Amino acid sequence: MSKRYEMRFAGSGGQGVILASVIIAEAAVIAGLNAVQSQAYGPEARGGVSKAETIISRDKIWYSKVTRPSFLLALTQASADKYAKELAEDAVVMLDESLAIPAGLDPSRVIVVPVLRTAKEKVGKAFTANIVAVGAINRALRLFSDEDLLEGVRRHIPAGTEDINRKALAEGAALITDAQAAACARRI
């Protein structure tokens, strides 16, 4: 892992981007790293713009705001268009397949994955899209062991949903090829 990751997760209310950010931060702590997590969303409970941020570092985190994200997950076009402009030069961007690559963003920096479709069709529950995304993110960025990530998920899901969330993690990880993971490792 590099010295510090600044990560932004964006979508609409109800897609679970805040929980995805919390799980990544939790897995970092389980792995013995430092992490901070923050969130912001519109006044609508569902459907409004939602953004969450996580910073992961081997060193102490003295400033808890994301300034130039090294990673962006976007699950809506509005969030992709808005947040693609504020990235670090070597940032990795993960977009759902339903989105167009924002103007001005180098396509070589983008990983396009079927997060929403995978949750609905392969996992069988659309509400697992955030866990599918977490599996894909961890595979792409090689942040944590599968065990640490699974424990991070377990700590934040309702009892009785472990099997479906384990499946969602696995399906998300399967979306990322070895070549994509290697390219991300070189970037961040």
N, C-alpha and C positions, 0 to 999 in steps of 0.2 A: 504494500500500500504506500502511496505517496505520503508526503508529510501532512497534507490537509486536503479534504474534499469539501467543497461548498456545493450543496445539492438543492435543487428546487423541484418541487412536485406540483403540477398545476392541472386543473381540470374544472369540472363543475361540481357544485354541492351534490353529495350523494354518490360520487364515484369513489370515495374513500382515499383520496390523495393525502389527506391529513393522517389517516391511520397508516398508510404506507410509509410516510415520513417518520412517524413515531416508531414503527417496527424497525426501520433501518437504524434509527438512533439507539433503540434498545439492543439490537444485535451488536452494535458497535461497543456498547458498554459491556455486554456479555463477553465479547472478544478481548476485553481489557483496554479498549481505546477510550478516548474522551469524546463526548458528543453533546451537542445542544440541538434543540428542536423548537421551532416556532411555527405559527400558523396565522392565516388571515383569510377571511371569507366575507362575502357580501351578506346583506341582511336576510336574504332568502335562505330557508332551511335546506331546500333542495333546488338545484337548478342554477343557483347563483355562482359566480366565479369563486373558486377556491384555490388557495395557494398554501403550501407548507414548505418549510425549509429545514434542512439538517446540515450541521457542520460536524465532520468527523476528523479527528486529529490524533496523532500519537503524542503531540505536545499539549500543554495547557491551552485552552481556548480563552483568549483574553477579550475578544470582541465577538459577540454572539449573533451579529447580523450578517447575512449573506450579502456580499458586495458584488462579486463577479463569479457566478456559479460555474463550476467545472463540470456540472452535470445538470441536465434538464429533462424531466419527464413531462410530456404534455399529452393529455387525453382529449382535449377539445381544440378546435381550430383557433378560437379566440385566445386561449391561453398560449398556444404555440406562437401565434403572431405577436402577442404582447411580450412574452418573455424571451424569445429568441434574439432580441436586440441587446440584451444585457449580459451576455455570456463572456467568460474568459476566452482568450484566443484559441486555446486547445480543448475547449469544452466538448463533451459528448452529449448529443441530444437523442433522446428516445421518443419517437412519436408513434401513436397508434396508426395502423395502416389506413384508417379512414381519413387521415389528415393530409393536406398538401404541405410540402416543405415550404416554410415561410420564405418570402422574397429576401434575397441578400444572404441567406444562410447557405454555406458550403455543403452540398449534399454528401460529401465524403465524411462529414462530421456526424451524420445522422444515421441512426439505426431505426428502421421502420419495422414494427412488429404488430401482429394481430392480437393485441392485448384484449380488447373488448370482445372480439369474435371468439377467441380461445376460451374466455370465461364462460360465455354463453353456450358454445357448441361442444367444447371438449370437457370442460369441468361440469357444465350443466347448470350453472348458476351465474347470472350476469353480475351479481353483487360480489363475486370473487375477483373481479378485474384488478382491484388493488393488490391482491396477493399474487395474482399472475404477474403483474408488473414488478413486484418485489423480487420474485424468482428470476425474472429476466434481468433486472438491474444487477442483482448479485452475481449472476452468471457472466454478464457482460463486463462488470467492473472488478470482479474477483475480490470482493470486499471481505467476506467472512466465510467460515466453514459452513457447510450445509447444516450442521448441528446447531451452531450458534444462531443462524438465521431462523431455523425451525423453532428454537426456544424463544426467540424474539416474537415470533408469530403466536406461539402458544400463550404467551403472557398477555396478549391483547385481543384474543378471540373468545367468544362464548363457549363454555363447556359443551361438548357434544358436537362441535364443528371441526374437530381436529382432522378427521379423515379428508373432508372436502378441501380444507385449507392446505393439507399436505399435498393433495393432488394438484391444487392450483399452483403451489410453489414449483412442483415438478414440471407441470405444463409450461409455466413461464420460463423456467431454465431451459427447457427443450427448444424454445423459440430462438435462442442465441446459438449461432454456429461457433466453432472453434476459431475461425478466421475473424469473426466479429469481436470475440473476446480478446484475441491477440491484438487487434487494431485498437481497441479501447485501452488495453494495458499500456500500449506505446504512447497514447495520447495523454492520459492522466497520470 
